[in-house]
Structure formats: structure tokens, C-alpha cells
């Protein structure tokens, strides 16, 4: 089935690359990612001198271009909208061979997998097996293996005993259609941490992100052979037909916890020129997306970078074991009751909004 994927807040799925001081130049509201091979090939540019200069601690590619009267546009690999002041290195987005952005199907499927696992634990008639699976990890002596394999016992219990019997094998999610670079921009994301009853910015990161209101296409369907033979393969796939219902239920639980957090703690934005607080705007945002699928159908998911521990795990379903998890996995500071106490918000003019929210609606 084809879906239209509508970006609600900036989405960043990284390719593992950081763009540093020798990689980009900002001019006005445009950022130019420099192709060093193009630059080195220009008449009057000595490649060896350029190579030597690049390793100097004071080297600045923008000053080098100005000194040599080179227009950044003439040596750019690509350019992006940039209405913020980038904070150091930039996290680059994943792109295909034609330098077009896309959202990997694995990112979407990962969000669906979390929602399905959450619902299976939540609606289980007897949670004792799930609790035992979590305890088995906590009692493992190998701390490195414990952290890396933390979710495996739960997944084996509720999503299939091994990859060949994984209940989600029948669910296929394509990569999104290519997204033109004009739909990307540079975004500053503020990393917030609690100090008493107030959120304070610890640092900011800059990254390439897909702009809000961008739309692309994605295909989500079922492997009919696996679906039809699910019982023979030991696969429970009944809720794959009800993804909208499952994701809507998970969304309600997730948003409820975030509304509780931002209702409890304030975030006074430095140098703001308006009275409407950042936390008020964040609360408004969560209340709006909560009603989106209820009124218009489809699925609202959080994908890519920015969800953090809170958005990627099902640990909140085991409140009695949370303190033990924190001790074993060294999560947060001791004697700090709130966990996680950090949040990441994209700085969009006067708004401060969580990253990675998308809406999938049938095409």
C-alpha cells in the first residue's frame, strides 16, 4: 500500500559524516558544501598548498575562497537553505548516489516495531514472562553484553524466537521516494537538561534535516506468503493488519508522558522576544499531533535522530524495574529521580519542537 509521508517537524537520518570547518561556507541564508576536488582543479589553486593549509589549525575555507576570489557556488557539491548560525560541525543526512535525500525504510520499520512491541507488552494478559525476560538481562554478569543485548529476550518472547521466525518479517517497508535537496535545510538542535525544575541548554548541534511540510512516498505492505503461512512458521502477525490502531495507541501513551514532562518543567529560551514560552509551544504541538490521526487517519511516527532513550525503548512499561535498569546500564546520574532528564528540541525561529515527527497517510 502506498502512503504519503508528510514531515511534521525536521527529520534527520544521518549518514555518519560530519562536515567540519574545511567542508562548508555560509553566505547569507545559503550554506555551500565545498567539493575540494573542484576547488583544487581551478586555475590558480595549488593542490599541494591547499592540502597543507587544510591541516593548519587556523585554516578557514571561507577565508581561503575570499582570498583567492573564488565564488563558493562554483565549487559547491551542493547547497542548502541555512537561516541559523551553524554550531561547529554539521551532521550530514543520508543521501543516494545522486545526492538526493531519502528516509530509509529501516527507520520507519524500526518505529513500527517499537509501537508493536509496546502494545504487545501493554496488552499482555500476564506480564510475568516479560518481567522475567527483563530480569534475565539485569542478572547477566557481562555488562557489555548486557547493554548491547538489552532488548533481545523481550523481542524473542514477543516478536519471534529468532530472525527466521520474526513476526515482522512479513512486514515490508520501502525506502522513501527521493527527496530533492531544496527540501533540506540546516537546523540547530538544542540539547536540554534539567537543573532543578527548569530545563537549561547544555549545548547545540547543527545538522542537515528534511524541512517540515515536505512530502514523499513510501510503500508498506505484507509478504502474503509469510502472512498466509504465519501459523506454520510460528509467527503472530495479526496486528500487522491494524498498524494504524497500534501506532495510534502507542502515540497516545508517548505523548501523554511528554505532556506530563513539559507541563512539569519550564524552558526559558535565552534572549527570547516573546511572552509565549517554549514549553507552551511544545505542549501545543503534542496536543495537535495527538488529534491528527484521530481526525484524519493514518499513522504518526517519530523517526530518525532526536528521539533519544525515551522514544526508542519500552522500559517505561516496567516502572518497578527502572531503577535497576538505570544502575545496571549506568543511565543518568544517581539520586536524580527524573529519567531521562534530557530533551532535544529543534530551534525553529520562535518555536522549540521535537525532531523527527512524520505523518503517513494512505495515498
SULFENRA-V473872 format. One record per run of one state. SS is the DSSP state (alpha for helix, beta for strand, coil for the rest). FROM is the first residue (numbers start at 1). LEN is the number of residues. Records with the same first field share a line. If there is no record, write none. Layout:
SS: FROM-LEN  FROM-LEN
This chain:
coil: 1-1  8-3  12-2  20-4  28-2  35-1  41-6  55-6  68-4  82-8  94-1  96-5  102-3  123-5  139-4  149-3  160-3  166-1  174-5  180-1  196-2  211-4  223-1  229-9  265-1  267-11  297-2  303-5  313-2  318-1  330-12  349-2  355-2  363-1
beta: 2-6  11-1  14-6  24-4  30-5  76-6  90-4  95-1  101-1  171-3  179-1  184-12  198-13  215-8  266-1  299-4  342-7  351-4  357-6
alpha: 36-5  47-8  61-7  72-4  105-18  128-11  143-6  152-8  163-3  167-4  181-3  224-5  238-27  278-19  308-5  315-3  319-11
